[in-house]
Amino acid sequence: MKTVFIVVFTTIFLAGCQTTKPMYEYENYSESFYSMKKEGGDETAAEWKISLENIIDKSKVKAVRVPPGVYANLGYIHLKANNSEKAIAFFEQEKQIYPEASKFMDNLIRKAKTQG
Amino acid sequence: MYIISKVKVLLISLVVLGVSGCVAPPTYVTKGEEFPAMYVEKPKSLLIMPPINLSTAAEAKEYYSTTVEMPIALHGYYTFPYQLTADVLKQQGVYDSELVYDIPLTKFYDYFGADAVLFTKIIHWDTSYTVVASTLTVSIDAEIKSTKTSEVLWHYNGTVVVDLSANGGGGGMAGLLINAIATAINTAAADYTTYAKMANGRFVGSIPYGPYHPMYLKDQQMKLIQQHDEKTEQKPVETGIKHTAN
């Protein structure tokens, strides 16, 4: 009796997985974003950066598209840290996956270049 | 078996809630009927504006702003990185979204390349107290406006009302006292963003799906509850969520 139940549940579970494969891997994006806004400081900002990097790693593992804005946010963090080269590389990546971002990213790349 | 009986209880409580909640039956409309402009313009990218805070809670604006990106992106739209765009807007002198609400929105296309702009208004973000009960309310009005025409393409409201009073303290004066104490405890611990996410869920569901979603341009027949936003006060939707002290 017990095995029957397990089999049934497993089947339901697997069938459910196929249709509801998550579109994106967001990890703890919203939680770390909230902590940064609420508490401020370098520590929460560093945690947010880590969560952005984790999203990229996890998305690669799960073979899903990196969510909109993640590369751009990372680029912005590097831009603020005066690391223009890295910033530009991330802005380019955002553009590559999301052509919708092209105009904005081009503006940011131009800014990063003048910043040097 | 435990799971099955839990499901039953849930079903029964849903029915009970449904029946007791029937003040006026809601009118259902399809997404296609209600928001035809969305299917004509087909915006692909949404610029999320900093929330307009009409509530009495000053911190609501910052806190709420962290909850909007994810559900909109998961609904299939390209969402511009909020942290970055909010800073850019500030640098351009847009400290408050109210300032740009009524002006032509073409400049948001010119700089960001955004097809449309999402405005959110925090209507309620508060807890009302009485001796025996207290309710937490999060209410958000949301609008998508075209950057081509500045016209409203879509608008909806998401409201969540949470009963924070802990029932089950028993009857009589003693029960009343216990409830009052438990209520105070629960209110202090209430995390608004959890409920803000639920309120978001209520309005996001009514947006026609975006291009990255498999249901893109296939949801015109999907039904939703028609909302009347003119003059008539927003009727909050009871969630039936009970917070009980452990």
HADDOCK unambig.tbl for C-alpha pairs under 7 A between the chains (distance, minus, plus):
assign (segid A and resid 23 and name CA) (segid B and resid 74 and name CA) 6.60 0.50 0.50
assign (segid A and resid 30 and name CA) (segid B and resid 66 and name CA) 6.17 0.50 0.50
assign (segid A and resid 30 and name CA) (segid B and resid 67 and name CA) 6.38 0.50 0.50
assign (segid A and resid 33 and name CA) (segid B and resid 66 and name CA) 6.10 0.50 0.50
assign (segid A and resid 34 and name CA) (segid B and resid 63 and name CA) 6.34 0.50 0.50
assign (segid A and resid 34 and name CA) (segid B and resid 66 and name CA) 5.71 0.50 0.50
assign (segid A and resid 37 and name CA) (segid B and resid 62 and name CA) 6.53 0.50 0.50
assign (segid A and resid 37 and name CA) (segid B and resid 63 and name CA) 6.78 0.50 0.50
assign (segid A and resid 38 and name CA) (segid B and resid 63 and name CA) 6.95 0.50 0.50
assign (segid A and resid 68 and name CA) (segid B and resid 73 and name CA) 6.86 0.50 0.50
assign (segid A and resid 68 and name CA) (segid B and resid 78 and name CA) 5.78 0.50 0.50
assign (segid A and resid 68 and name CA) (segid B and resid 79 and name CA) 5.85 0.50 0.50
assign (segid A and resid 68 and name CA) (segid B and resid 80 and name CA) 6.85 0.50 0.50
assign (segid A and resid 69 and name CA) (segid B and resid 79 and name CA) 6.73 0.50 0.50
assign (segid A and resid 69 and name CA) (segid B and resid 80 and name CA) 5.63 0.50 0.50
assign (segid A and resid 69 and name CA) (segid B and resid 81 and name CA) 4.30 0.50 0.50
assign (segid A and resid 72 and name CA) (segid B and resid 81 and name CA) 6.62 0.50 0.50
assign (segid A and resid 73 and name CA) (segid B and resid 81 and name CA) 6.10 0.50 0.50
assign (segid A and resid 73 and name CA) (segid B and resid 84 and name CA) 6.36 0.50 0.50
assign (segid A and resid 76 and name CA) (segid B and resid 84 and name CA) 6.72 0.50 0.50
assign (segid A and resid 100 and name CA) (segid B and resid 45 and name CA) 6.40 0.50 0.50
assign (segid A and resid 101 and name CA) (segid B and resid 113 and name CA) 6.87 0.50 0.50
assign (segid A and resid 103 and name CA) (segid B and resid 111 and name CA) 6.91 0.50 0.50
assign (segid A and resid 103 and name CA) (segid B and resid 112 and name CA) 5.88 0.50 0.50
assign (segid A and resid 103 and name CA) (segid B and resid 113 and name CA) 5.31 0.50 0.50
assign (segid A and resid 104 and name CA) (segid B and resid 111 and name CA) 6.16 0.50 0.50
assign (segid A and resid 104 and name CA) (segid B and resid 112 and name CA) 4.38 0.50 0.50
assign (segid A and resid 104 and name CA) (segid B and resid 113 and name CA) 6.20 0.50 0.50
